[in-house]
């Protein structure tokens, strides 16, 4: 979602996730406006290879 905003020309000032009351700051440089689906698919495949080893 944040990559979509960046791709549309918006500038992020901060990005974070709150999980169980804890705030986790995300690096802004990770959101460059490029689609993440291919990267996530590759990561998923690597993860599955590790689990099946």
N, C-alpha and C positions, 0 to 999 in steps of 0.2 A: 504494500500500500504506500509506504513512504517513498519507494523508488518511483512510483507513479506520479507522486506530487513533484518530485525533483525533475522528472522527465517533462512535466508540464510547465517547468520554469520557476517553480517555487523554491525558496531557499530555506533549508531546515536550520533552526537555531539550536534545537536540542531534540534528542530522541532518547526515550527510556521505556522500560517495561517495569510494571509493579507486579510482583508475585509474592503472595502471602505477606503483604505489608512491607516488603523490601523493594527498594528502587534499584534497578540495574540500568546504569547509563550505557547507551549504545554509541559506538564511534560514528560520527557523522560521515566520515569518508567511506563508510561501507555502503552508503546510499548514493549511488552515482547516476541513477536514472536508467540504468540498463536492466533488462529483464533478468530475474533470478532463477527462472524455472530450470534452465539447463544446468546451472551450477548446483542447484538443490538436487536435481535428478542424479548428477554425478556423485554427489556426496552420499545420497541414499544408496546407490549401487556399491560404493566403497564400504559403507557401513554394513550392508548385507553380506558382502564378501567376508568381512572380518567376523561377523556372527556365524557364518557357515563354516568357518575354518576350524 
